[in-house]
Amino acid sequence: MERRKYCVYNQTRESFLSLGVTAADTTFARLRGLIGKLSLKSDEGIWVVPSSGVHTLGVLFPLDLIYLDGNHRVIHLVEHFPTFRISPLRAQSESVLELGAHTIYSSQTQVGDQLLICVAEEMEQHLNRSVSGAGASEMIARR
């Protein structure tokens, strides 16, 4: 059974961070994380919920980490987090996005930015309502 994929959109910067994030919302999924994966595609990642910090023990590639509060507002960023480490803990964090290295830089994400995390169908509806984002909704439709 394939897990549900989420899109992550930075509403503040009007840029996508990922179109294929999988929620790690069970104890087993949070412990496993990205262990065993040889690489991470540019549009992949995991959303660790709940979480105030993560580890890269057994992960073979660096990650960008985005800590979010309960409203999906960015509260802390770690670019190019190395393998076999334990990340800083942030008590106010409700979840952490683990994305490919350079995602933060390429999306220009900053502390305080508001993210929208939802399935592709919901994202398309939201963008059609709030943004004249035909290009963005076409990008999702191709997914």
C-alpha positions in Angstrom: 0.0 0.0 0.0 1.5 3.3 -1.1 1.5 6.1 1.4 -0.3 9.4 0.5 1.9 12.1 -1.1 1.7 15.7 -0.1 2.7 18.9 -1.9 4.6 21.6 0.0 4.2 25.2 -1.1 5.8 28.3 0.4 2.9 30.8 0.3 5.2 33.6 1.4 7.8 33.1 -1.4 5.3 31.6 -3.9 7.5 28.6 -4.6 7.1 24.8 -4.3 9.5 22.9 -2.0 8.2 19.5 -3.0 5.5 17.6 -4.8 6.1 14.2 -3.3 6.4 14.4 0.5 5.4 11.3 2.5 4.1 11.8 6.0 6.0 9.9 8.7 3.1 10.0 11.2 3.4 6.6 13.0 6.1 5.5 15.4 7.6 3.1 13.0 7.6 5.5 10.1 9.3 8.2 12.2 12.0 5.8 13.4 12.6 4.5 9.9 12.6 7.9 8.2 14.9 7.8 5.2 17.1 4.9 6.4 17.9 2.5 3.6 17.2 5.0 0.7 20.3 5.4 -1.5 19.2 8.9 -2.7 16.4 11.4 -2.6 14.8 12.7 -5.8 14.5 16.5 -6.0 10.7 16.3 -5.5 10.7 13.8 -2.6 10.9 14.1 1.2 9.3 13.2 4.4 7.2 15.1 6.8 7.9 13.9 10.4 4.8 14.5 12.5 4.9 15.1 15.4 8.6 16.0 15.8 10.8 18.6 17.5 14.0 17.1 15.9 15.2 14.3 13.7 18.2 12.1 13.1 20.2 11.1 10.0 21.7 7.9 11.6 21.8 5.4 8.7 20.9 8.1 6.1 23.4 8.2 3.2 22.9 11.7 2.0 22.6 15.2 3.5 19.2 16.8 4.0 17.6 20.2 4.4 15.5 20.4 7.5 12.6 22.7 8.0 11.0 22.9 11.4 7.3 24.0 11.5 4.9 25.1 14.2 1.4 23.8 14.4 0.2 26.3 11.7 3.0 25.2 9.3 5.0 28.4 9.8 8.8 28.0 9.5 10.4 28.4 12.9 13.9 27.0 12.2 16.0 25.9 9.2 19.0 23.7 8.8 20.7 23.6 5.4 22.7 20.6 4.2 22.4 18.7 7.5 25.1 15.9 7.4 24.6 12.2 7.7 24.8 10.2 10.9 23.8 13.1 13.2 21.1 14.1 15.6 19.5 17.5 14.7 18.9 20.3 17.1 15.7 20.0 19.1 13.2 22.9 19.0 10.6 22.6 21.7 8.1 24.8 19.8 8.3 22.6 16.7 5.3 20.4 15.8 6.8 18.8 12.7 10.0 18.7 10.6 10.3 18.4 6.8 13.3 16.4 5.6 14.0 17.5 2.0 16.8 17.2 -0.5 19.9 19.3 0.1 19.6 22.8 -1.5 15.8 22.9 -1.3 15.9 25.7 1.2 18.2 27.7 -1.0 16.4 27.1 -4.3 13.0 28.0 -2.8 14.4 30.9 -0.8 12.6 29.7 2.3 13.2 31.7 5.5 12.1 31.6 9.1 8.6 33.1 9.4 7.5 31.8 6.0 4.0 30.2 5.8 3.9 26.8 4.2 0.9 25.0 2.8 1.0 21.2 3.0 -1.8 19.2 1.4 -2.5 16.5 -1.2 -2.2 17.5 -4.9 -6.0 17.9 -5.5 -6.4 20.3 -2.5 -3.3 22.2 -3.6 -4.7 22.7 -7.1 -8.0 24.0 -5.7 -6.2 26.3 -3.3 -4.0 27.8 -6.0 -6.9 28.2 -8.4 -8.8 30.1 -5.6 -6.0 32.3 -4.2 -3.4 32.8 -6.8 -3.6 33.3 -10.5 -1.2 30.3 -10.6 -2.1 28.5 -13.7 1.6 27.5 -14.1 1.6 26.1 -10.5 -1.6 24.1 -11.0 -0.3 22.8 -14.3 2.8 21.7 -12.5 0.8 19.7 -10.0 -1.5 18.2 -12.7 1.6 16.8 -14.5 2.5 15.0 -11.2 
